[in-house]
Amino acid sequence: APGTTVTRTNTVAEVRTVTVAAAPKPEFELHAAYVTAPSEYDTHHYFFTRFKEKVEARTGGRVKIVLHPGGELGNQVDYLEMMKAGTLFMATIEVSQFVQFTDKFLFFSFPGLFRTTEEAQAFGEAPETLEYANQVAEPLGWKVLAITVGGARYFLTIPEKPIRSIDDFKGLKIRVMPNPIFVESLKTLGALPTPMPYTEVFTALQTKTIDGMENEVAAIIAMRFYEVAPNIALFGWCYAWHWVVVSKSVFDSLPADIQKVIVEAATETAKEKNAWGLYVERVVGLRLLAERGAKIYSFDTKPGFAKLEEWLQTQRDKIPSFVFEWLNKYRSGLA
């Protein structure tokens, strides 16, 4: 036990006395929150458990990270308010949750803007993206340490109505988040957008009040949506963005060496989170869904992105110029 003296006797009757040093008491106790429950497939949980291990080890116990999973401290808007007030150190925030404070991050969620998970992840990790994020966030009381991609939001539908081509969207009642962006862009694909609270979706699919919804693979598994909507169409029309955010006032109050450890650990773990999320999305998650009876449909998505591009042209004034510059550079590099 810490702080005790232990006497050991070996086989040749040699007696040694060893004093075990007590573990140092943490100088800083920092609290971190996320809304999802602990799960091996959940990328929020993956991030925070790895981040906690790294920070506590690299600071030699000077920092203790206390995790609050499963919405224990409220929802993501609550987290943002708590971080502004300095009563919570850290949280992962889905980018759409910033809308109550600023509309300058709205473009991240625009359907059709990013065409692959790899492209979205590369954009989130680009230095200019993080610089832009903090130009907006820091005056509001937050500091963004990393921007990660939760995954492509695929479409899933009830048994009778699989989506096997872009033409199959026509007339489908698809649940979307209550947000004009998703309503208007989904209309472009020919579907009938049906805004609905997340908590009501499973029952609506079960009773066939709606024909489908869109979500990340990890969430489809966690919420068991595949039980009532077993057709998964691999058209990643938009992305879930998970931002690693800290309270600027709390971060600024920490010693420089602790700040450095936190930034480095967050940057490293964010990249690991992206890699794990992509593996869940492309391999282990789809394998699990197939094992549980889901039918996976892959088809030519170019016509769908062409339709979404028409909608995007009506939103260009809401997208910073550096985004188009980055996309052109990235896509030309792939050519």
SVG drawing of the C-alpha trace seen along z (x, -y; Angstrom):
<svg xmlns="http://www.w3.org/2000/svg" viewBox="-47 -38 68 59">
<polyline fill="none" stroke="black" stroke-width="0.4" points="0.0,0.0 1.2,-3.5 3.4,-5.0 3.9,-1.6 7.1,0.3 7.3,3.9 9.7,6.5 10.6,9.4 12.5,12.6 14.1,14.5 15.1,18.2 18.5,17.6 17.1,15.8 18.3,12.4 16.0,9.7 15.3,6.5 13.2,3.6 11.6,1.6 9.8,-1.7 7.0,-2.2 6.5,-5.9 3.0,-7.3 1.4,-8.4 1.6,-12.2 -1.6,-14.0 -2.8,-15.6 -2.2,-19.3 -5.0,-19.7 -8.3,-17.8 -9.8,-18.5 -13.3,-17.3 -14.3,-16.1 -17.8,-15.3 -19.4,-13.5 -23.0,-12.5 -22.5,-8.9 -22.4,-5.9 -19.1,-3.9 -18.9,-1.5 -16.1,0.2 -17.6,-1.2 -18.1,-4.8 -15.4,-7.2 -16.0,-9.7 -15.3,-7.1 -12.3,-5.9 -10.9,-9.4 -11.3,-10.3 -10.0,-7.0 -6.9,-7.3 -6.5,-11.0 -6.8,-10.4 -4.2,-7.7 -1.7,-9.9 -2.2,-13.1 -2.0,-11.4 1.1,-9.4 3.0,-12.3 2.4,-14.7 3.5,-12.0 0.2,-12.2 0.2,-16.0 -3.1,-16.1 -6.1,-13.9 -8.7,-13.7 -12.2,-12.9 -14.6,-11.5 -18.3,-12.1 -19.8,-9.9 -23.4,-9.2 -24.7,-12.8 -24.0,-12.7 -23.5,-16.5 -26.2,-17.4 -26.3,-17.9 -23.7,-19.5 -25.2,-23.0 -24.9,-22.6 -21.2,-21.7 -20.6,-24.8 -22.2,-27.0 -20.2,-25.3 -16.9,-25.7 -17.7,-29.4 -18.2,-29.8 -15.1,-27.8 -16.9,-25.1 -16.1,-22.3 -12.7,-21.9 -13.3,-19.7 -16.0,-18.1 -16.6,-16.7 -19.1,-18.8 -21.0,-18.0 -20.4,-21.0 -24.2,-21.7 -24.4,-22.4 -22.5,-25.7 -25.4,-27.2 -27.0,-28.8 -23.8,-30.8 -22.5,-31.4 -23.4,-30.5 -19.8,-30.5 -19.3,-26.7 -22.6,-25.8 -20.9,-25.0 -19.2,-21.9 -22.5,-20.1 -23.5,-21.1 -24.5,-17.9 -22.4,-17.3 -19.5,-19.6 -17.2,-16.7 -17.3,-13.5 -15.4,-10.9 -14.5,-10.3 -10.8,-10.6 -11.4,-14.0 -13.4,-15.2 -10.8,-14.0 -7.9,-15.6 -9.8,-18.9 -10.4,-18.7 -6.7,-18.0 -5.5,-20.9 -3.8,-23.7 -5.9,-26.4 -9.1,-24.7 -8.0,-24.7 -6.8,-28.3 -10.2,-29.4 -12.0,-27.5 -10.1,-29.2 -10.5,-32.7 -14.2,-32.2 -14.2,-30.1 -11.7,-31.9 -13.6,-35.2 -16.6,-33.2 -14.7,-31.4 -13.6,-28.2 -10.4,-26.8 -10.6,-24.1 -7.8,-21.5 -8.8,-19.2 -11.5,-18.6 -12.4,-15.0 -15.0,-13.2 -17.5,-11.0 -18.3,-9.3 -20.2,-9.5 -24.0,-9.7 -25.5,-6.9 -29.2,-6.3 -31.1,-3.4 -34.6,-2.4 -37.4,0.0 -37.4,3.5 -39.8,2.7 -38.0,-0.4 -34.2,0.1 -32.2,-2.6 -30.2,-1.0 -29.7,-4.2 -30.2,-7.9 -33.6,-7.5 -34.9,-5.5 -34.9,-8.6 -38.0,-9.9 -40.9,-10.2 -39.3,-8.6 -40.1,-10.1 -36.7,-10.5 -36.2,-11.7 -33.7,-14.6 -32.5,-16.8 -34.9,-19.8 -32.6,-22.1 -33.5,-24.0 -30.1,-22.9 -31.0,-19.2 -34.6,-19.8 -33.7,-21.8 -30.8,-19.7 -32.7,-16.4 -35.4,-17.8 -32.8,-18.2 -32.4,-14.4 -36.2,-14.0 -37.0,-12.7 -39.6,-14.1 -37.7,-15.5 -39.4,-14.7 -37.9,-16.7 -38.3,-14.7 -36.7,-14.5 -34.0,-11.7 -35.8,-10.0 -38.9,-9.3 -37.1,-7.9 -37.0,-4.2 -40.7,-4.0 -41.5,-6.0 -39.5,-3.5 -41.1,-0.5 -44.6,-1.8 -43.5,-2.9 -44.6,-6.5 -41.3,-7.3 -39.4,-5.3 -35.9,-6.0 -33.3,-8.2 -29.6,-8.9 -26.9,-8.3 -23.3,-7.2 -22.5,-3.5 -21.5,-3.6 -24.9,-5.2 -26.9,-2.8 -25.3,0.0 -25.6,-1.6 -29.2,-2.6 -30.1,0.7 -31.8,-1.1 -30.9,1.8 -33.6,3.8 -36.4,1.7 -34.5,0.2 -32.2,3.0 -31.3,1.5 -28.1,-0.6 -27.3,-2.7 -23.6,-3.7 -24.1,-7.3 -22.3,-9.5 -24.1,-12.7 -22.7,-14.6 -20.6,-14.1 -20.8,-14.1 -18.0,-16.4 -16.8,-15.9 -14.8,-18.9 -12.5,-18.6 -13.1,-21.8 -11.8,-23.1 -12.6,-26.1 -10.3,-28.9 -10.2,-30.4 -9.3,-27.1 -6.7,-26.2 -5.1,-29.6 -4.8,-29.2 -2.7,-26.0 1.1,-26.0 2.7,-26.1 4.2,-22.6 0.7,-21.1 -0.8,-23.0 1.8,-21.5 1.0,-18.0 -2.8,-18.5 -2.4,-19.9 -0.1,-17.2 -2.2,-14.4 -5.4,-15.8 -3.7,-16.1 -2.4,-12.6 -5.5,-11.0 -7.7,-12.9 -5.8,-11.2 -6.2,-7.9 -9.9,-8.5 -10.2,-9.3 -8.5,-6.1 -10.6,-4.0 -13.8,-5.7 -12.9,-5.0 -12.3,-1.3 -15.6,-1.1 -17.4,-2.8 -15.7,-0.7 -14.9,2.6 -16.0,3.8 -19.2,1.8 -20.5,3.0 -19.5,6.5 -21.4,6.4 -24.5,4.9 -24.4,7.6 -24.1,10.3 -27.2,8.9 -29.3,9.0 -28.7,5.7 -28.4,5.4 -25.6,3.2 -26.1,1.4 -23.3,-0.3 -24.0,-2.2 -22.8,-5.1 -23.1,-8.2 -21.9,-10.8 -25.5,-11.7 -26.4,-12.4 -23.4,-14.6 -24.2,-16.4 -27.7,-17.2 -26.3,-18.4 -23.7,-20.6 -26.7,-22.5 -27.9,-23.2 -24.5,-24.1 -24.3,-26.8 -27.1,-28.6 -25.1,-28.5 -21.7,-29.7 -21.9,-33.0 -22.0,-31.0 -18.8,-29.0 -15.4,-30.7 -13.2,-31.1 -10.4,-29.0 -12.7,-25.9 -12.9,-26.0 -9.2,-26.7 -8.4,-23.7 -10.9,-21.4 -9.5,-22.3 -5.9,-21.7 -6.8,-18.4 -8.8,-17.1 -6.2,-18.1 -3.6,-16.3 -5.6,-13.1 -6.0,-13.4"/>
</svg>
